[in-house]
Amino acid sequence: MKIIKVSETGQVIIPPEMRKNYPLEVGTEIILTDTGKGILIQPKSPFFTTTLNEVAGCLKYQGPPKTLEDMEAAIRQGIQGQWHD
């Protein structure tokens, strides 16, 4: 726990040792959440948090079902393509 003071303009300084533990660099956007007991400060995620249920099936595949072997072969082919000079 660290105790800091709020400046006249409402600014607070997050101690360097705490900034180092989280992705807080110059220009990082943060989210302030009123918890009812205090203010929670979190770095803004570059992506919205989603669940599998929200995205499952969003890209419909119209062909026959693929087997596990088909999927593994496609992954292997993609990796080989990336590493081929």
Secondary structure by P-SEA (a helix, b strand, c coil): cbbbbbcccccccccaaaaaaccccccbbbbbbccccbbbbbcccccccccccccccccccccccccaaaaaaaaaaaaaaaacc
